Amino acid sequence: MIPHKSSFSGFAAAVAVVTAAIGFPTAGNADSPTFGTLSNFDCFNDTGEETHGFEIELDGLSSADVVYTFGEQRYGNPVVVDFAGGVYVRYESAYDPGTQTFAAATPLAPAVISPTDGHACWTGGAGDYLSSGCEHFGVSLNGNPTTTTYRWLVADPQQPGTLKRAGTDVHIPAPIWNLKPPPPQSPDQIHPVVAAVIEPPEPHEFPFGDAIWMKVYKTESPEPAELNHLVTDDERVPDEAAEVEMEWQLLQSEVGVPHEAEQEAQIAEGNESVTRRYEFYEYTGKYNDEDHEALPESDSNPAEGEVGNYIGSQMAAVNLIAPVTTSTTTSTTTTSMSSSTTTLDAAVCGDANDDGGITSTDALAALRAAVELSSPCTLARCDTDHSGSLQSSDALRILRFAVGQPVVLDCTA
C-alpha cells in the first residue's frame, strides 16, 4: 500500500445533499472563493496494465474539507491523506503477503471505448462491471481545490505490496463551481447565476498540453440533487439531445496562458439544483510538431478523424436551496405596572428574509448586504459572528448552516 497517515470513514450517507458552491466577493476582491463542490466521474483504465487503485490529488484543501466519498466500486471506501499544500483521496486494493497478490484489480479497458452507461462502472450497476475496465469515483468537498489531479495506481515491482502512480494522469477535468449575484439588469434579483469552470490538462513536455474534446449537458430541477444519483444513466443526470448545453469544444492548455471553458446562467425560478454532465474524448487530429498546439479544422465542430476514444465523464451538481427549519424564539417582557405578559417574536439569526427558515436565499441576502447592495438584512438577523458589521463571512456562515453543517449563528442582540 502507499503509506498514509490517516483514514476516512468513506461514504457517510446513502443519500447526501450536495453543497452549493457559493462565491462571496468583497468590495476589494472581485474574485469569488468557493466552499463546496461535488463531482462523481467515470474513467477507463488505459494505462497498459492492471491497476490496483486510484488517487485523487486536491491541492489547496485538507482532509477536513473532504465531506463524502463514493465507495461503491471494487476498492471500497478510500483513505484520505493530508500532505503539505493539499490532500490525497486514495482508493487502494488490499494485499495478501502470503500469495503476494492484490485482492482487487481494474482490468484494461477495450481498445475502442465508446460512451457507456454509468452503471457499468460500479458495483450496483451492470453485470459486466468487473470486466469493463471502468470505475466510478467521487468526492464532495467543503471548498474548491486550486488544482485537481486524477491518477491510476499500479503495483510497484520494486516494493511488493505497495502501489505507485501510473505513468500519465487521467485527463478528466473537474469543474469549479461558483454562484454569482443576479446581474443588475435582471428583473429577477433573487436567483443567482450558476457558473462552472473547466480547465484543460496542464502541459508537460511542450508549451501546449494534450488537447481533448468536451461535450456538456445541463439540467435544472426543483428537487435537490443527491450524491448516489450522480451516475451517467440515472434519469436525474442530463444526457438527452435537448439537454445539450455545449455540443463540442476543444480544450487545450498553454504554459503561462489561462485557457478555460465556463458555462453560466441564472437559475430559473422554482428550481433548487443544477446538474451538469461532461463527456471527454481524445483529440486525434493534427498537432504542430514544434509546440504541440492542436490544429483542428474547427474548435467547435470536429472533422472526421479528429475525435478518438471516449475518456470518461464527469457528473457534477449544486443544490441552491437546502431548507433548515428553525423554531422561532420568543422574548417575554413583564412590567410591574401590569399583570399581563407580552410575547414578541424575536429575530431569528440567519433568517434574513424573515420567512421562518434558513436557506441559501438568506445567504445571498447577507452577501448583498456585505457588498452594500439592497438587502433585508439587519444586524439582528445577519451579523452571525456578533462583530457589529455585515461581512461576506456572515453570508458564508449562513449558507453552511443552511446545508446542515455544524455552525453556530450568534447575531448581534
N, C-alpha and C positions, 0 to 999 in steps of 0.2 A: 504494500500500500504506500501511497505517497504520505510521508509523515504529516501529522496535523496536530494542532494544539487543543481543538475543542470540537464538540459535536453539536448537532441541531436536531430537534425532535421531528423535523420534516413537516409534512403536510398536516397543518394543525386543525383543519376543518374540512369536512367533505364539501360544504358549500361555504365559500368565503366571499365577502364583499370586496370588490376591487376598489382600492383607494384612489380617489381622484388626484390627478397630478396638477396642482394649482400653482400658478405663478403669482408672486407677490412683488410687484415693482414698488420702489420707493421714489421719493421726489428726486433723489440724486442718482438713481440707478435704473436705467431703462431695461436692463436685463432681468429676466424673471427666473429666480431659483425655484425649483420644484421640490416636492417632498414625497410624492407617491407615484408608483408606476407598477404595472404588471405586464409580463409578456410570457406567453406559452408558445413553444415553437417545435416544429417537426424538422429533423435533419437526417441525412443519409450518410452512412459510413463509406466514404470514398478514399480512405487512407491507403488502400492496397493491402491491408491485413485486418485480422480480427482486432476489435477493440474491447477493452475491459472496463471502460469508464468514460466519464465526460467531465470537463471543467468549465465553469463559468467564472471569468475574472471580472470583477466590478471595481473599477478604480474610483476613488473619492468617497467610498462608503465604508461602513464597518459591519460586523456581524449583527450589531443591534438594529441595523436597517433592514435586515432580511426578515420579513414577516411570515411569508408562506413559501413553500416549495412544492412542486409537483413530483410525487414519488411513485406513480403508478406505472412503472416500467420495470424491466428486469433487474435494475440496480437498486430499486427501493429508494428510501429517503437519503439525501446527501448529507455530507458533513460540511460545516461552514467554518472557514479558517481565515482569521484575520492576518494581514501582512501589512508592512509599513506602506501606507498610501491606499489601502483597499481591502477587499475580502474575496476569497475564493469560495465558490459553491461547488463541491466535488461529489460526483456520483462514482462510486468505486465498487468493483466486484470483491466479494470475499475470496480468500486464497487458502488452499489446503496445502500446508507444508509437506504432508505425508506423500501426496500424489504429485506435488509441485504443479498444481493446475489451479486456474481461476474458476470459480463456480459459475460465472456468467460471462457471456461474450456476445457482442453485436457482430453478426457476420457481415461480409462485404455486401454492399448494395449491388443491384444488377448493373450491367454496363450501360444500359439505356434506362434513364429514370424519367418517368412522367409524373405529373401531379397525382398524388394519392389521396385517398380519403384518410383523414387523421386517425381513424380508429385502427389503421394498420400499424400504428407506431406506439401503441401502449397496450398494457395487459388486459384492459377492459374492452378491447376492440376486436379486430378481425382475427380469425383463427390462424392466419399465416404470419402473425406478428413476429414470432420467434425466428423466422427465416427471411423477414422482409429487408433487413439491413437498415431499418429506420427506427429512430427513437423520438420520444416526446419529452421535453424537459420544460421547466418553467419556474419563475420566481416572481414574488410580489415584494416590493421594496418600499421603504419609507423615504425614498429620495431618488433623484435621477443620478446615476453614476456619470462621471466625466467621460469614461470610456467603458464599453462592454466588449469582451472578447470571449469567443467560444472555441474550445479545443477538445478533440478526442484524446483519450488516454489509452496507451498501448503498453504491453508488457515490456519491461526493461531486461534484456537478456544478460546484462552485466550484474544485475541485482535481482535474483529470483524473488518473486513475491511482491515486487514494487512496480509501480506504474510510472511511465514518463509521457510527456506530451508527444503527440504525433507531429510530423514534420511541418504541416501547414495548419493555419487557423481555419475555422469554418466560416464561410462567407455569408452569414445570415445577420444583417444589421438589426439592432434593437432600436425601436423608436424611443424618442424622448418626448414626453407629453408636457404640454403647458395649457393652462386656461388663462385667457386674457379677458379683461373687462369688455363689455359690448362697445363697439365703435361709437363715437359721439353722435354720428349722423343716423344711427339706427333708431327706429321708433321703439324697439324692444331694448330697454335698459336693464333687464333682469337676467336674461340668459347669456352666459358667457360664450366667447369664441373658443372652440376646442382646436388646438394645434398639435400636430405630431411631426417630428423632425426625424429623418433617416439620414445617417451618414454612411458613405460607402467605405469599403475596406481600405485600410491605410497602405501607402506604397511601401515597398521593401527594397528591391534591387534597382528600381528605376524611379525617375521623377513622378511617373504616374503608376497608380496601383492597378490591380486587375479590375476590369470593368464587369459589371453584372447588370442584367435586366431586372426591372421591378414592375409588378402589376399590383394595384391597390384596390381593394373592395371596402366598402364602408356601409354601415347601417346604424340607425339610431333606434332606441326603444324606450317606451315608457316604463319598462321594468329594469331593475338593476342587473348588471352583468354578474355572472357567477364564475368563479375560477374553474370549476370542474366542467364547465360547458365551453371553455376556450379550446376546443379541438376542431380540426378542419371541417368535418362534415356534420357538425352539430347544427341544428336548424337555427341557432341563435348567432352563428358565425356567418358573415356575408360571403357568398360565393356565386351568386347569380349574375347574369349579364346586366340586369337592371341595377345592380348594386356596385358596378364598377365605378370607382372614383377617378382612377387614372389607368388608361389602357396599357400603355408601355412608357417606361422612362429608363434611359441608360444612366447608370450611376458609376462614377469613377473619381477617385481622389487624386490630388496633386500635391506634392510637397510644398508647404507654405501657402497654399491657396485653399480657402474653405470651399468645399463642394458639398451641398446637402440638398435634400428634397424635403419640402414642407407642404403638408396639406392642412388647411384650416378652414373652418366655417362656424358660424354661430349656430348653436344647437337650437332645434325647433322647440316651440312652446309645448309643454306637456311631456317631453322626453327626459329621461333620467340618465341614460347611458349612451355612450358612443363606442362601437366596436369596429376595429379595422383589421383586415386580413391582408398581409403582404405575401406575395409569391415572388421568389427569386429564381432566376435562371442564369446559366452560364452565358457569357458573351463569346461567340465563336467566330466573330468577324475579324477584319484586319486590324493590326496594330502598327504603329510607327516603330521601326526597328531600333531607333536611337533612344527614344524616351518612353516607349511603351504606351503612348497615347492611342486610345481606341479611335478607329477611323470608320464608323458606321455610315451607311448611306443616309440614315436619319437617326437621331437620338430618341425619337418617339414613335417610330414605325419601322420595326426591324425587317430587313430584307431576308429573302430566303438564304438559309445557311448561317445566319447571324445569331440564332437562338439555339443553345445547346441543352444540356441536361437540366432538369429541374433540381435546384439546390436544396430547397426546402421552403417552409412558410413560417411566418411569424403572426400569431394572433395576439392582439392587444386591445384592452378596453379600459374605459374610465367610467366611474359612476359619479354623477354630478350631485345627486341628492341622496343622502342616507339619513332619513329622519330618526332622531332620537327624542322621544317624548320626555318632557321634564315636568314634574309636578310643580305647579306654581306655588311659591312660598307666600305666606301672608304675614303681615305685621299687625299687631294688636295694640291699640293705644287706649288707655283709660285715664280719665281725669277725675280729680276729687270733687268737681262740681256736678258730676252726673253719675248715676249708677249704670248708664248704658255703655256698651263697648262697641267701638267702630273698627271694623276689619277692612283693610285696604290691600289690594293686590300690589305686591312688590315687583319691581323689575326683575326679570329672570336674566341672570348673567349669561351672555352668549346669544340670547334670543333678540336679535337686532330689530326684527320687524314685528315683534310682539304678537306672534301667531300661536304661541304655546308650544313650539318645538324648536329645536336647534338643528339647522341644516346648512348645506353649503351656500344657500341663498343668504343666510346670515353672515357667513364668512365673506361673501362678496360685498355685502353692505359694509362690513368692517374695513375691507380693503379700500372701498371707495372713500370712506371717511379718513382713512390713513393718508390717502393721496389728495385729500381736500376736494373731493367731488361730492355731489349731492347724495345724502345718505340719512336713513332714520336713526343711525347710531347715536347713542348718548354714552357718557362715561359709565353710567349705572348699568348699561347693557353690554358694552363692548370693550371697556377697559379691563381686560381679563387678567392682567397681572398687577392690577392696583397701582399702576405707575403714575396716574394722573393725566395721561395723554393717550391718544389713539394712534397705534403704530401698526405696521404690516405684521408684526409678530402676534398682535391680537387676532388678526384675521386667520393666521396660521393655526393659532391655538383653538379657535372656534371650530375650524374645519376638522382638525384632528379629533376634537370631542365629538363632532357630528358623525364621524365614521367609526366611533366606538373605541378610540384609543384612550388609554388611561391618562387623562389630562384634567387638572384642577382649574376651574374657572373662578376667579376671585375678583369681582368687579368693585370699582370704587363705590362706596356707600352713598 
